[in-house]
Amino acid sequence: MTEVVLSLSVRDLAHADLETCGWAGSDHHLAGVAVQLERAGRGEVDYLAVCSATGVPVAKGGVDYMLRLGAGTLWQLAVHPALQSCGIGTFLVEAAEQRIRDRGLHQAELGVEDGNPRARALYERLGYVAYDRRPDSWDVQGPDGTLRRHDTVCTLMRKTLA
């Protein structure tokens, strides 16, 4: 058995990174991330990149400070599909939680689709507790470029940060 060790770092996601993040979603999704980077410039959100030793993002995700007073809301978390189940998601969530603490806040929240049990298991392992469920929806871009509405139900989870 061969063991592969990845050297990871976390930094702010930059506009220039978007061209290497096609694994994270469609052009429509990445255009939305670009809008969020503008919000990051205003201090409303943090948008993080977990990078390999080459500096290329292998995971990304945001923390929105405007959705709930006194909390950071994690959203748009994604790990490169070839690197899932390697601990990178844990690394990303812990980095996001540190950003929340750095702002003097002690509450982290997120929503996870009911149809995503792997992600929910990760969040539960990291100490997140479900407190509600609610419908959610967003636009998804198909391979032909057309947009369709994705309707789902998300479980809302929170964690008190020490």
N, C-alpha and C positions, 0 to 999 in steps of 0.2 A: 504494500500500500504506500502510495506517495502522498506526502502532506504538502499542501500548497499554503504558503503564508502570504497574506496580502498586507502591505503597508498602506494604511489609510489615513487620510487627513480630512478635516472639515473646514470649509471656507464658505463665504457668500457666493451664491451662484451669480454668474455674470452673463450679460447678453451674448457674449462670444461663445459661451458654453452651449447655447441652445442648438448650434449646428451639430454637436456631438451627442445630443440627447434624444435622437429619434427613437431609441428603445423605450422612452418614457411615455410616448403617446404620439398622436397625429399632429400634423401641421397646425390644425385648429387648437389643439391642447397647448402646443408650444407657443402659439401666439398669445394664448391666455396667460401662460407663464411670463411672457415678456411684459404684459400689463402688470403682473404682480411685482416684477422687478422694479417698475416705476414706483409702486407703493412702497417697496423696500427703501428706495431712495428718500422717501418722506418719513421713514421710521414707523410706518403702520404695520409692517410685516418684516420678518426675517425669512429669506429664502436660501436654504442651505444646499451645498453640493458636497457629497462625500466623494473624495477623489482617490484614485490609485496613485502610485509613486510618480506616474507620468503627468499627473495633474488633470487627467481626464475624468469627468464625473461618472461614477458607477451607481450613484443613488442621488435622489434629490427630494426635497420636501420643504414645505413652508410652515411658518408659525404666524397666525394672524392675531394681532393684539386688539383689533377693533370689534370683533364679534361678541365678546363677552367681557364685561368690566371685571378687571382683576384676574383674568386668565389669559393664557396663550392657547389658541386652538390650532392643533396640528392638522395639516391637510395637504393633499396632493403628494403624499409619500409614495415613492416608487424606487425599486431596486432593479438594476439591469436583470432581465430574466435569466441569463446564464449564470448569475451570481447569487440568486435567491437561495435561502437556507444556509448561508455561510456566515451569518452573524452581522451582516451589513445593515439590515433593517434595525437591529438592536442598537448598533452604533449610531445610526441616524436619529432614532428616537431619543437616545440619551443626549446627543448633541443638541437637539431641539429643546429638550427639557432644561439643559444648562443655559441656553439662550433665555428661556423664560425666567429662570432664577436670576440671571444677570440683570434683568429688568426689575428685580425686587418682587416678582410675583411668585405665588406658591400653588397655583392651580394650573394643570394641563388638561385639555379636553380634546376629543376627537370623535369623529363618526366613522363607523365601519359598516360597509354593506353587509346585510344579513347573508348574502350569498358568498361571502369571503371568509370562511371559517379559519383559514390559515392565518390571515392577518389578525382576526379577533383573538386567536390563541396566543399570538405574539404579544398583543397588547395586554391580555390578561396575565401572561407570564411576567410582564414588566410592571404589573401592579395597577392597571387600569380596571375600573369597575363600571359595569353598565348601570345607567340610571334612567334611560328613556329610549324610546324608539320613535322615529318619525319618517314620513315620506321625504324623498329628495329626488332631484332630477337635474340633468345637465345634457348639453349637446355632445354627441359623439359623431366623429367624422368617419364615414365609410371609406373603403378602398377607392371608390370612384370619386371621392371628394364631397359627396353629399352629406348634409347634416341630418341627424335624426335625434329625437329626444329619448334619452335613457331614463326611465322611471324606475325607482327602486325604493327600498326601505333601509334605513340605516339605524344601527344601534349606537346611541350616544354613550360615550365612556369618559370617565374623568379619573384623575389621579392627583392626590395632594403631594406636592414636592417638598422634601425636607430642606 
